[in-house]
Amino acid sequence: MREQVTEVSVDMWAGFGKVIEEAFPNAVVVIDRFHVMKLVNDTLNKIRRCAGVKTKGSKYLLLKNNQDLTKTDKEQLEQILSQSACLRLAYEIKEEFRDIYETSTTVQSGLKRMKKWLVQAQILYGKTAQTIRFPLARNMQLLY
């Protein structure tokens, strides 16, 4: 029965991979999108705080998907991003990451884009990039 399981979705705790490999030998381990995106967003918020950006609503605007922002939101976001070049770059990198999930049409194209993103993100998203790289190295998939 366990051999018939083909896919298992988990959060990013590293221990899950090993347990699943033993319990479900034919399953692909999938790290769900929510947990991966939460990790990226948490890091972006830390970068915001380190940049000293304390504008009311800045956290909300930075973490919200760009495509969901109103015209007023976008204007306010631009004011926030103008306070720090580092924060602007971190925001753009976060949006690129989100875009991988939104627009990749195959797992292979998504993985290729994800690997490129990891190289680009390493400087600002160091520990987060390492955490995301780990499941990829173990042939786990970061899907939604």
N, CA, C and O atoms as a GROMACS GRO file, in nm:
protein
  576
    1MET      N    1   0.082  -0.120   0.000
    1MET     CA    2   0.000   0.000   0.000
    1MET      C    3   0.087   0.127   0.000
    1MET      O    4   0.063   0.217  -0.080
    2ARG      N    5   0.186   0.134   0.087
    2ARG     CA    6   0.272   0.254   0.093
    2ARG      C    7   0.351   0.271  -0.035
    2ARG      O    8   0.386   0.383  -0.072
    3GLU      N    9   0.379   0.162  -0.104
    3GLU     CA   10   0.455   0.169  -0.229
    3GLU      C   11   0.375   0.236  -0.339
    3GLU      O   12   0.432   0.279  -0.439
    4GLN      N   13   0.244   0.246  -0.322
    4GLN     CA   14   0.157   0.305  -0.424
    4GLN      C   15   0.150   0.458  -0.412
    4GLN      O   16   0.101   0.524  -0.503
    5VAL      N   17   0.198   0.513  -0.301
    5VAL     CA   18   0.197   0.658  -0.283
    5VAL      C   19   0.302   0.718  -0.376
    5VAL      O   20   0.419   0.678  -0.372
    6THR      N   21   0.261   0.813  -0.459
    6THR     CA   22   0.353   0.871  -0.558
    6THR      C   23   0.399   1.011  -0.523
    6THR      O   24   0.498   1.059  -0.579
    7GLU      N   25   0.329   1.078  -0.431
    7GLU     CA   26   0.364   1.216  -0.396
    7GLU      C   27   0.324   1.245  -0.252
    7GLU      O   28   0.215   1.208  -0.208
    8VAL      N   29   0.415   1.313  -0.180
    8VAL     CA   30   0.386   1.353  -0.043
    8VAL      C   31   0.423   1.500  -0.029
    8VAL      O   32   0.535   1.539  -0.062
    9SER      N   33   0.329   1.581   0.018
    9SER     CA   34   0.352   1.724   0.037
    9SER      C   35   0.381   1.752   0.184
    9SER      O   36   0.308   1.707   0.272
   10VAL      N   37   0.489   1.828   0.210
   10VAL     CA   38   0.532   1.856   0.347
   10VAL      C   39   0.577   2.001   0.358
   10VAL      O   40   0.587   2.073   0.258
   11ASP      N   41   0.605   2.044   0.482
   11ASP     CA   42   0.668   2.174   0.498
   11ASP      C   43   0.819   2.156   0.486
   11ASP      O   44   0.864   2.050   0.443
   12MET      N   45   0.898   2.258   0.521
   12MET     CA   46   1.041   2.256   0.490
   12MET      C   47   1.129   2.191   0.596
   12MET      O   48   1.252   2.199   0.585
   13TRP      N   49   1.073   2.127   0.696
   13TRP     CA   50   1.157   2.062   0.795
   13TRP      C   51   1.237   1.951   0.730
   13TRP      O   52   1.179   1.862   0.667
   14ALA      N   53   1.367   1.955   0.743
   14ALA     CA   54   1.456   1.862   0.673
   14ALA      C   55   1.430   1.716   0.707
   14ALA      O   56   1.453   1.629   0.623
   15GLY      N   57   1.385   1.688   0.826
   15GLY     CA   58   1.363   1.550   0.869
   15GLY      C   59   1.257   1.477   0.790
   15GLY      O   60   1.259   1.354   0.783
   16PHE      N   61   1.163   1.549   0.731
   16PHE     CA   62   1.056   1.484   0.657
   16PHE      C   63   1.110   1.400   0.541
   16PHE      O   64   1.061   1.290   0.516
   17GLY      N   65   1.209   1.452   0.471
   17GLY     CA   66   1.260   1.382   0.353
   17GLY      C   67   1.305   1.241   0.382
   17GLY      O   68   1.270   1.147   0.310
   18LYS      N   69   1.382   1.226   0.486
   18LYS     CA   70   1.436   1.094   0.521
   18LYS      C   71   1.325   0.998   0.563
   18LYS      O   72   1.324   0.882   0.523
   19VAL      N   73   1.232   1.048   0.643
   19VAL     CA   74   1.121   0.964   0.688
   19VAL      C   75   1.036   0.920   0.570
   19VAL      O   76   0.997   0.804   0.560
   20ILE      N   77   1.008   1.012   0.481
   20ILE     CA   78   0.923   0.980   0.365
   20ILE      C   79   0.992   0.881   0.273
   20ILE      O   80   0.928   0.791   0.219
   21GLU      N   81   1.123   0.897   0.254
   21GLU     CA   82   1.197   0.803   0.170
   21GLU      C   83   1.182   0.660   0.221
   21GLU      O   84   1.168   0.567   0.141
   22GLU      N   85   1.184   0.643   0.352
   22GLU     CA   86   1.170   0.509   0.410
   22GLU      C   87   1.025   0.461   0.407
   22GLU      O   88   0.998   0.346   0.374
   23ALA      N   89   0.932   0.550   0.443
   23ALA     CA   90   0.792   0.510   0.452
   23ALA      C   91   0.724   0.496   0.316
   23ALA      O   92   0.639   0.409   0.297
   24PHE      N   93   0.762   0.583   0.222
   24PHE     CA   94   0.699   0.585   0.090
   24PHE      C   95   0.809   0.585  -0.017
   24PHE      O   96   0.838   0.690  -0.074
   25PRO      N   97   0.869   0.471  -0.044
   25PRO     CA   98   0.988   0.465  -0.130
   25PRO      C   99   0.967   0.514  -0.274
   25PRO      O  100   1.064   0.550  -0.340
   26ASN      N  101   0.845   0.516  -0.322
   26ASN     CA  102   0.819   0.558  -0.461
   26ASN      C  103   0.762   0.699  -0.472
   26ASN      O  104   0.722   0.743  -0.580
   27ALA      N  105   0.758   0.769  -0.360
   27ALA     CA  106   0.696   0.902  -0.359
   27ALA      C  107   0.797   1.012  -0.387
   27ALA      O  108   0.912   1.006  -0.346
   28VAL      N  109   0.749   1.112  -0.458
   28VAL     CA  110   0.823   1.237  -0.476
   28VAL      C  111   0.785   1.326  -0.358
   28VAL      O  112   0.667   1.340  -0.326
   29VAL      N  113   0.885   1.386  -0.294
   29VAL     CA  114   0.859   1.476  -0.183
   29VAL      C  115   0.840   1.616  -0.240
   29VAL      O  116   0.924   1.666  -0.314
   30VAL      N  117   0.728   1.677  -0.205
   30VAL     CA  118   0.695   1.810  -0.255
   30VAL      C  119   0.687   1.906  -0.137
   30VAL      O  120   0.610   1.883  -0.044
   31ILE      N  121   0.766   2.011  -0.143
   31ILE     CA  122   0.760   2.117  -0.041
   31ILE      C  123   0.653   2.215  -0.088
   31ILE      O  124   0.663   2.271  -0.197
   32ASP      N  125   0.551   2.235  -0.006
   32ASP     CA  126   0.442   2.318  -0.054
   32ASP      C  127   0.481   2.465  -0.064
   32ASP      O  128   0.564   2.515   0.012
   33ARG      N  129   0.419   2.531  -0.159
   33ARG     CA  130   0.450   2.670  -0.194
   33ARG      C  131   0.436   2.764  -0.076
   33ARG      O  132   0.519   2.854  -0.058
   34PHE      N  133   0.334   2.747   0.004
   34PHE     CA  134   0.310   2.837   0.116
   34PHE      C  135   0.433   2.849   0.205
   34PHE      O  136   0.474   2.959   0.240
   35HIS      N  137   0.492   2.736   0.241
   35HIS     CA  138   0.606   2.738   0.333
   35HIS      C  139   0.731   2.798   0.269
   35HIS      O  140   0.809   2.868   0.335
   36VAL      N  141   0.750   2.772   0.141
   36VAL     CA  142   0.866   2.828   0.072
   36VAL      C  143   0.850   2.980   0.060
   36VAL      O  144   0.944   3.054   0.087
   37MET      N  145   0.733   3.024   0.019
   37MET     CA  146   0.708   3.168   0.002
   37MET      C  147   0.714   3.239   0.136
   37MET      O  148   0.761   3.352   0.144
   38LYS      N  149   0.666   3.175   0.241
   38LYS     CA  150   0.671   3.235   0.375
   38LYS      C  151   0.816   3.260   0.417
   38LYS      O  152   0.847   3.364   0.475
   39LEU      N  153   0.902   3.166   0.388
   39LEU     CA  154   1.043   3.182   0.420
   39LEU      C  155   1.103   3.303   0.348
   39LEU      O  156   1.176   3.381   0.408
   40VAL      N  157   1.073   3.317   0.220
   40VAL     CA  158   1.123   3.431   0.142
   40VAL      C  159   1.066   3.562   0.197
   40VAL      O  160   1.138   3.660   0.212
   41ASN      N  161   0.937   3.563   0.226
   41ASN     CA  162   0.874   3.684   0.280
   41ASN      C  163   0.928   3.722   0.417
   41ASN      O  164   0.948   3.840   0.445
   42ASP      N  165   0.954   3.624   0.501
   42ASP     CA  166   1.011   3.653   0.633
   42ASP      C  167   1.148   3.719   0.620
   42ASP      O  168   1.182   3.810   0.695
   43THR      N  169   1.226   3.671   0.525
   43THR     CA  170   1.358   3.729   0.502
   43THR      C  171   1.346   3.871   0.447
   43THR      O  172   1.421   3.960   0.489
   44LEU      N  173   1.254   3.893   0.356
   44LEU     CA  174   1.231   4.028   0.304
   44LEU      C  175   1.193   4.123   0.417
   44LEU      O  176   1.240   4.237   0.421
   45ASN      N  177   1.111   4.078   0.508
   45ASN     CA  178   1.072   4.163   0.621
   45ASN      C  179   1.191   4.195   0.711
   45ASN      O  180   1.202   4.306   0.763
   46LYS      N  181   1.281   4.099   0.730
   46LYS     CA  182   1.403   4.125   0.808
   46LYS      C  183   1.490   4.229   0.738
   46LYS      O  184   1.547   4.317   0.802
   47ILE      N  185   1.499   4.219   0.607
   47ILE     CA  186   1.576   4.316   0.530
   47ILE      C  187   1.514   4.454   0.544
   47ILE      O  188   1.586   4.554   0.558
   48ARG      N  189   1.382   4.462   0.541
   48ARG     CA  190   1.311   4.590   0.561
   48ARG      C  191   1.347   4.651   0.696
   48ARG      O  192   1.377   4.770   0.704
   49ARG      N  193   1.345   4.569   0.800
   49ARG     CA  194   1.378   4.621   0.933
   49ARG      C  195   1.525   4.664   0.941
   49ARG      O  196   1.556   4.767   1.001
   50CYS      N  197   1.614   4.586   0.882
   50CYS     CA  198   1.756   4.621   0.882
   50CYS      C  199   1.782   4.750   0.804
   50CYS      O  200   1.874   4.826   0.837
   51ALA      N  201   1.701   4.774   0.702
   51ALA     CA  202   1.716   4.897   0.623
   51ALA      C  203   1.657   5.017   0.695
   51ALA      O  204   1.670   5.131   0.648
   52GLY      N  205   1.592   4.992   0.808
   52GLY     CA  206   1.536   5.101   0.886
   52GLY      C  207   1.406   5.158   0.830
   52GLY      O  208   1.367   5.270   0.863
   53VAL      N  209   1.340   5.083   0.745
   53VAL     CA  210   1.215   5.128   0.686
   53VAL      C  211   1.102   5.094   0.782
   53VAL      O  212   1.070   4.977   0.804
   54LYS      N  213   1.041   5.200   0.838
   54LYS     CA  214   0.937   5.180   0.938
   54LYS      C  215   0.806   5.249   0.899
   54LYS      O  216   0.717   5.267   0.982
   55THR      N  217   0.796   5.286   0.774
   55THR     CA  218   0.676   5.351   0.724
   55THR      C  219   0.554   5.263   0.753
   55THR      O  220   0.557   5.142   0.730
   56LYS      N  221   0.449   5.326   0.803
   56LYS     CA  222   0.328   5.252   0.835
   56LYS      C  223   0.277   5.178   0.710
   56LYS      O  224   0.263   5.238   0.603
   57GLY      N  225   0.251   5.051   0.726
   57GLY     CA  226   0.201   4.969   0.616
   57GLY      C  227   0.308   4.914   0.524
   57GLY      O  228   0.277   4.844   0.428
   58SER      N  229   0.435   4.945   0.551
   58SER     CA  230   0.542   4.902   0.460
   58SER      C  231   0.553   4.749   0.455
   58SER      O  232   0.572   4.692   0.347
   59LYS      N  233   0.540   4.685   0.568
   59LYS     CA  234   0.550   4.538   0.570
   59LYS      C  235   0.441   4.479   0.481
   59LYS      O  236   0.468   4.392   0.398
   60TYR      N  237   0.319   4.525   0.500
   60TYR     CA  238   0.206   4.473   0.423
   60TYR      C  239   0.228   4.491   0.273
   60TYR      O  240   0.206   4.398   0.195
   61LEU      N  241   0.271   4.609   0.232
   61LEU     CA  242   0.289   4.636   0.090
   61LEU      C  243   0.402   4.556   0.029
   61LEU      O  244   0.393   4.512  -0.086
   62LEU      N  245   0.508   4.535   0.104
   62LEU     CA  246   0.621   4.458   0.053
   62LEU      C  247   0.587   4.310   0.038
   62LEU      O  248   0.633   4.244  -0.056
   63LEU      N  249   0.506   4.259   0.128
   63LEU     CA  250   0.476   4.117   0.126
   63LEU      C  251   0.360   4.080   0.034
   63LEU      O  252   0.347   3.966  -0.008
   64LYS      N  253   0.277   4.177   0.004
   64LYS     CA  254   0.163   4.152  -0.084
   64LYS      C  255   0.213   4.129  -0.226
   64LYS      O  256   0.310   4.191  -0.270
   65ASN      N  257   0.147   4.040  -0.298
   65ASN     CA  258   0.183   4.015  -0.437
   65ASN      C  259   0.166   4.143  -0.519
   65ASN      O  260   0.064   4.210  -0.511
   66ASN      N  261   0.268   4.176  -0.597
   66ASN     CA  262   0.265   4.299  -0.675
   66ASN      C  263   0.142   4.308  -0.764
   66ASN      O  264   0.083   4.416  -0.779
   67GLN      N  265   0.103   4.198  -0.822
   67GLN     CA  266  -0.013   4.200  -0.912
   67GLN      C  267  -0.143   4.232  -0.840
   67GLN      O  268  -0.242   4.268  -0.904
   68ASP      N  269  -0.145   4.219  -0.709
   68ASP     CA  270  -0.265   4.247  -0.631
   68ASP      C  271  -0.269   4.389  -0.576
   68ASP      O  272  -0.366   4.427  -0.511
   69LEU      N  273  -0.166   4.467  -0.602
   69LEU     CA  274  -0.161   4.603  -0.550
   69LEU      C  275  -0.248   4.697  -0.633
   69LEU      O  276  -0.255   4.686  -0.755
   70THR      N  277  -0.314   4.788  -0.565
   70THR     CA  278  -0.390   4.892  -0.634
   70THR      C  279  -0.293   4.999  -0.682
   70THR      O  280  -0.174   4.996  -0.649
   71LYS      N  281  -0.343   5.094  -0.758
   71LYS     CA  282  -0.258   5.204  -0.804
   71LYS      C  283  -0.203   5.282  -0.685
   71LYS      O  284  -0.086   5.318  -0.684
   72THR      N  285  -0.286   5.308  -0.585
   72THR     CA  286  -0.242   5.378  -0.464
   72THR      C  287  -0.137   5.296  -0.390
   72THR      O  288  -0.036   5.350  -0.344
   73ASP      N  289  -0.160   5.165  -0.378
   73ASP     CA  290  -0.062   5.077  -0.314
   73ASP      C  291   0.072   5.085  -0.384
   73ASP      O  292   0.177   5.093  -0.320
   74LYS      N  293   0.069   5.084  -0.517
   74LYS     CA  294   0.194   5.088  -0.595
   74LYS      C  295   0.268   5.220  -0.574
   74LYS      O  296   0.391   5.221  -0.568
   75GLU      N  297   0.195   5.327  -0.562
   75GLU     CA  298   0.258   5.457  -0.536
   75GLU      C  299   0.322   5.458  -0.397
   75GLU      O  300   0.434   5.506  -0.380
   76GLN      N  301   0.252   5.404  -0.299
   76GLN     CA  302   0.306   5.397  -0.163
   76GLN      C  303   0.426   5.303  -0.159
   76GLN      O  304   0.525   5.331  -0.091
   77LEU      N  305   0.417   5.192  -0.231
   77LEU     CA  306   0.528   5.097  -0.236
   77LEU      C  307   0.651   5.164  -0.296
   77LEU      O  308   0.763   5.144  -0.247
   78GLU      N  309   0.633   5.242  -0.400
   78GLU     CA  310   0.746   5.312  -0.463
   78GLU      C  311   0.813   5.406  -0.363
   78GLU      O  312   0.935   5.416  -0.361
   79GLN      N  313   0.736   5.474  -0.281
   79GLN     CA  314   0.792   5.562  -0.178
   79GLN      C  315   0.873   5.481  -0.076
   79GLN      O  316   0.979   5.525  -0.032
   80ILE      N  317   0.822   5.365  -0.041
   80ILE     CA  318   0.892   5.277   0.053
   80ILE      C  319   1.023   5.228  -0.008
   80ILE      O  320   1.128   5.232   0.057
   81LEU      N  321   1.017   5.182  -0.132
   81LEU     CA  322   1.135   5.127  -0.197
   81LEU      C  323   1.240   5.234  -0.225
   81LEU      O  324   1.359   5.203  -0.234
   82SER      N  325   1.198   5.358  -0.238
   82SER     CA  326   1.294   5.466  -0.263
   82SER      C  327   1.380   5.495  -0.140
   82SER      O  328   1.480   5.566  -0.151
   83GLN      N  329   1.344   5.442  -0.026
   83GLN     CA  330   1.420   5.464   0.096
   83GLN      C  331   1.545   5.378   0.106
   83GLN      O  332   1.635   5.407   0.184
   84SER      N  333   1.552   5.270   0.024
   84SER     CA  334   1.666   5.179   0.036
   84SER      C  335   1.685   5.101  -0.094
   84SER      O  336   1.595   5.029  -0.138
   85ALA      N  337   1.801   5.117  -0.155
   85ALA     CA  338   1.832   5.041  -0.276
   85ALA      C  339   1.838   4.892  -0.246
   85ALA      O  340   1.798   4.809  -0.328
   86CYS      N  341   1.888   4.859  -0.129
   86CYS     CA  342   1.897   4.718  -0.088
   86CYS      C  343   1.757   4.658  -0.075
   86CYS      O  344   1.733   4.546  -0.120
   87LEU      N  345   1.667   4.731  -0.013
   87LEU     CA  346   1.530   4.683   0.003
   87LEU      C  347   1.462   4.669  -0.134
   87LEU      O  348   1.388   4.573  -0.157
   88ARG      N  349   1.486   4.763  -0.223
   88ARG     CA  350   1.428   4.756  -0.357
   88ARG      C  351   1.474   4.627  -0.427
   88ARG      O  352   1.393   4.555  -0.485
   89LEU      N  353   1.603   4.600  -0.420
   89LEU     CA  354   1.655   4.479  -0.484
   89LEU      C  355   1.597   4.354  -0.419
   89LEU      O  356   1.559   4.260  -0.489
   90ALA      N  357   1.588   4.352  -0.287
   90ALA     CA  358   1.531   4.237  -0.217
   90ALA      C  359   1.386   4.216  -0.257
   90ALA      O  360   1.342   4.102  -0.275
   91TYR      N  361   1.311   4.324  -0.272
   91TYR     CA  362   1.171   4.316  -0.315
   91TYR      C  363   1.162   4.259  -0.457
   91TYR      O  364   1.080   4.171  -0.484
   92GLU      N  365   1.246   4.308  -0.546
   92GLU     CA  366   1.244   4.259  -0.684
   92GLU      C  367   1.279   4.111  -0.691
   92GLU      O  368   1.220   4.036  -0.769
   93ILE      N  369   1.374   4.070  -0.608
   93ILE     CA  370   1.412   3.929  -0.603
   93ILE      C  371   1.296   3.844  -0.550
   93ILE      O  372   1.271   3.734  -0.599
   94LYS      N  373   1.226   3.896  -0.449
   94LYS     CA  374   1.109   3.824  -0.396
   94LYS      C  375   1.003   3.809  -0.504
   94LYS      O  376   0.944   3.701  -0.518
   95GLU      N  377   0.978   3.914  -0.579
   95GLU     CA  378   0.877   3.907  -0.685
   95GLU      C  379   0.919   3.812  -0.796
   95GLU      O  380   0.835   3.743  -0.854
   96GLU      N  381   1.047   3.807  -0.827
   96GLU     CA  382   1.096   3.712  -0.927
   96GLU      C  383   1.072   3.569  -0.880
   96GLU      O  384   1.033   3.482  -0.958
   97PHE      N  385   1.094   3.546  -0.750
   97PHE     CA  386   1.072   3.414  -0.694
   97PHE      C  387   0.924   3.375  -0.706
   97PHE      O  388   0.891   3.264  -0.748
   98ARG      N  389   0.837   3.466  -0.670
   98ARG     CA  390   0.694   3.442  -0.679
   98ARG      C  391   0.653   3.415  -0.823
   98ARG      O  392   0.567   3.331  -0.851
   99ASP      N  393   0.716   3.488  -0.915
   99ASP     CA  394   0.685   3.472  -1.056
   99ASP      C  395   0.722   3.332  -1.108
   99ASP      O  396   0.658   3.282  -1.201
  100ILE      N  397   0.822   3.271  -1.049
  100ILE     CA  398   0.857   3.135  -1.088
  100ILE      C  399   0.738   3.043  -1.066
  100ILE      O  400   0.706   2.961  -1.152
  101TYR      N  401   0.673   3.056  -0.953
  101TYR     CA  402   0.556   2.974  -0.925
  101TYR      C  403   0.439   3.010  -1.016
  101TYR      O  404   0.365   2.922  -1.060
  102GLU      N  405   0.423   3.136  -1.045
  102GLU     CA  406   0.307   3.182  -1.121
  102GLU      C  407   0.315   3.149  -1.270
  102GLU      O  408   0.212   3.125  -1.333
  103THR      N  409   0.435   3.147  -1.326
  103THR     CA  410   0.444   3.140  -1.472
  103THR      C  411   0.518   3.018  -1.528
  103THR      O  412   0.517   2.996  -1.649
  104SER      N  413   0.582   2.940  -1.443
  104SER     CA  414   0.651   2.820  -1.495
  104SER      C  415   0.547   2.720  -1.543
  104SER      O  416   0.452   2.689  -1.472
  105THR      N  417   0.566   2.670  -1.664
  105THR     CA  418   0.468   2.580  -1.722
  105THR      C  419   0.504   2.432  -1.703
  105THR      O  420   0.418   2.346  -1.718
  106THR      N  421   0.630   2.404  -1.671
  106THR     CA  422   0.670   2.266  -1.643
  106THR      C  423   0.759   2.263  -1.520
  106THR      O  424   0.817   2.365  -1.481
  107VAL      N  425   0.769   2.148  -1.459
  107VAL     CA  426   0.856   2.132  -1.343
  107VAL      C  427   1.000   2.162  -1.384
  107VAL      O  428   1.073   2.229  -1.310
  108GLN      N  429   1.041   2.114  -1.499
  108GLN     CA  430   1.179   2.135  -1.544
  108GLN      C  431   1.210   2.282  -1.564
  108GLN      O  432   1.316   2.328  -1.522
  109SER      N  433   1.121   2.356  -1.626
  109SER     CA  434   1.147   2.499  -1.647
  109SER      C  435   1.147   2.573  -1.514
  109SER      O  436   1.226   2.665  -1.493
  110GLY      N  437   1.058   2.532  -1.423
  110GLY     CA  438   1.055   2.593  -1.290
  110GLY      C  439   1.183   2.567  -1.214
  110GLY      O  440   1.237   2.658  -1.149
  111LEU      N  441   1.234   2.444  -1.220
  111LEU     CA  442   1.359   2.411  -1.150
  111LEU      C  443   1.477   2.488  -1.208
  111LEU      O  444   1.564   2.534  -1.134
  112LYS      N  445   1.479   2.502  -1.339
  112LYS     CA  446   1.587   2.577  -1.404
  112LYS      C  447   1.584   2.722  -1.358
  112LYS      O  448   1.688   2.779  -1.325
  113ARG      N  449   1.466   2.782  -1.355
  113ARG     CA  450   1.453   2.921  -1.308
  113ARG      C  451   1.485   2.932  -1.160
  113ARG      O  452   1.546   3.030  -1.117
  114MET      N  453   1.444   2.833  -1.082
  114MET     CA  454   1.470   2.833  -0.938
  114MET      C  455   1.621   2.830  -0.912
  114MET      O  456   1.670   2.902  -0.825
  115LYS      N  457   1.693   2.748  -0.984
  115LYS     CA  458   1.838   2.739  -0.965
  115LYS      C  459   1.906   2.872  -1.001
  115LYS      O  460   1.999   2.915  -0.932
  116LYS      N  461   1.860   2.935  -1.106
  116LYS     CA  462   1.914   3.066  -1.144
  116LYS      C  463   1.881   3.169  -1.035
  116LYS      O  464   1.966   3.252  -1.001
  117TRP      N  465   1.759   3.164  -0.982
  117TRP     CA  466   1.718   3.255  -0.875
  117TRP      C  467   1.807   3.236  -0.752
  117TRP      O  468   1.848   3.334  -0.689
  118LEU      N  469   1.838   3.113  -0.719
  118LEU     CA  470   1.920   3.085  -0.600
  118LEU      C  471   2.057   3.152  -0.610
  118LEU      O  472   2.109   3.202  -0.510
  119VAL      N  473   2.115   3.152  -0.728
  119VAL     CA  474   2.245   3.218  -0.747
  119VAL      C  475   2.230   3.368  -0.726
  119VAL      O  476   2.311   3.429  -0.657
  120GLN      N  477   2.128   3.426  -0.786
  120GLN     CA  478   2.104   3.570  -0.776
  120GLN      C  479   2.069   3.611  -0.633
  120GLN      O  480   2.112   3.717  -0.587
  121ALA      N  481   1.994   3.529  -0.564
  121ALA     CA  482   1.943   3.565  -0.431
  121ALA      C  483   2.044   3.542  -0.320
  121ALA      O  484   2.024   3.590  -0.208
  122GLN      N  485   2.150   3.472  -0.346
  122GLN     CA  486   2.244   3.432  -0.242
  122GLN      C  487   2.294   3.548  -0.156
  122GLN      O  488   2.306   3.533  -0.034
  123ILE      N  489   2.321   3.661  -0.214
  123ILE     CA  490   2.377   3.773  -0.138
  123ILE      C  491   2.278   3.828  -0.037
  123ILE      O  492   2.313   3.846   0.080
  124LEU      N  493   2.155   3.856  -0.079
  124LEU     CA  494   2.057   3.915   0.012
  124LEU      C  495   1.975   3.812   0.090
  124LEU      O  496   1.934   3.837   0.203
  125TYR      N  497   1.954   3.698   0.031
  125TYR     CA  498   1.870   3.595   0.092
  125TYR      C  499   1.953   3.473   0.131
  125TYR      O  500   1.906   3.360   0.120
  126GLY      N  501   2.075   3.494   0.175
  126GLY     CA  502   2.172   3.388   0.200
  126GLY      C  503   2.120   3.262   0.266
  126GLY      O  504   2.116   3.156   0.203
  127LYS      N  505   2.079   3.271   0.391
  127LYS     CA  506   2.033   3.152   0.464
  127LYS      C  507   1.905   3.096   0.402
  127LYS      O  508   1.887   2.975   0.395
  128THR      N  509   1.819   3.184   0.358
  128THR     CA  510   1.695   3.140   0.293
  128THR      C  511   1.727   3.064   0.164
  128THR      O  512   1.668   2.960   0.138
  129ALA      N  513   1.819   3.117   0.085
  129ALA     CA  514   1.858   3.050  -0.038
  129ALA      C  515   1.918   2.912  -0.008
  129ALA      O  516   1.891   2.816  -0.080
  130GLN      N  517   1.998   2.903   0.097
  130GLN     CA  518   2.056   2.774   0.136
  130GLN      C  519   1.946   2.676   0.177
  130GLN      O  520   1.950   2.558   0.141
  131THR      N  521   1.848   2.725   0.250
  131THR     CA  522   1.738   2.640   0.295
  131THR      C  523   1.658   2.590   0.176
  131THR      O  524   1.614   2.474   0.176
  132ILE      N  525   1.637   2.673   0.078
  132ILE     CA  526   1.563   2.634  -0.042
  132ILE      C  527   1.647   2.540  -0.128
  132ILE      O  528   1.594   2.446  -0.188
  133ARG      N  529   1.776   2.563  -0.133
  133ARG     CA  530   1.866   2.479  -0.214
  133ARG      C  531   1.869   2.335  -0.162
  133ARG      O  532   1.880   2.241  -0.241
  134PHE      N  533   1.859   2.316  -0.030
  134PHE     CA  534   1.870   2.182   0.029
  134PHE      C  535   1.769   2.083  -0.029
  134PHE      O  536   1.810   1.975  -0.073
  135PRO      N  537   1.639   2.115  -0.032
  135PRO     CA  538   1.546   2.016  -0.089
  135PRO      C  539   1.572   1.990  -0.237
  135PRO      O  540   1.553   1.878  -0.285
  136LEU      N  541   1.614   2.091  -0.309
  136LEU     CA  542   1.643   2.071  -0.452
  136LEU      C  543   1.758   1.973  -0.469
  136LEU      O  544   1.757   1.889  -0.560
  137ALA      N  545   1.858   1.982  -0.382
  137ALA     CA  546   1.973   1.893  -0.389
  137ALA      C  547   1.933   1.749  -0.357
  137ALA      O  548   2.001   1.655  -0.400
  138ARG      N  549   1.826   1.731  -0.284
  138ARG     CA  550   1.780   1.597  -0.247
  138ARG      C  551   1.666   1.551  -0.338
  138ARG      O  552   1.593   1.458  -0.304
  139ASN      N  553   1.652   1.617  -0.452
  139ASN     CA  554   1.550   1.584  -0.551
  139ASN      C  555   1.408   1.597  -0.499
  139ASN      O  556   1.317   1.529  -0.547
  140MET      N  557   1.389   1.684  -0.402
  140MET     CA  558   1.254   1.718  -0.359
  140MET      C  559   1.207   1.829  -0.451
  140MET      O  560   1.288   1.898  -0.513
  141GLN      N  561   1.078   1.846  -0.460
  141GLN     CA  562   1.026   1.950  -0.549
  141GLN      C  563   0.958   2.059  -0.468
  141GLN      O  564   0.894   2.032  -0.366
  142LEU      N  565   0.972   2.181  -0.515
  142LEU     CA  566   0.911   2.298  -0.451
  142LEU      C  567   0.791   2.339  -0.534
  142LEU      O  568   0.802   2.424  -0.622
  143LEU      N  569   0.679   2.278  -0.508
  143LEU     CA  570   0.561   2.303  -0.589
  143LEU      C  571   0.447   2.359  -0.508
  143LEU      O  572   0.459   2.378  -0.387
  144TYR      N  573   0.338   2.387  -0.575
  144TYR     CA  574   0.219   2.440  -0.509
  144TYR      C  575   0.101   2.352  -0.531
  144TYR      O  576  -0.008   2.381  -0.483
   0.00000   0.00000   0.00000
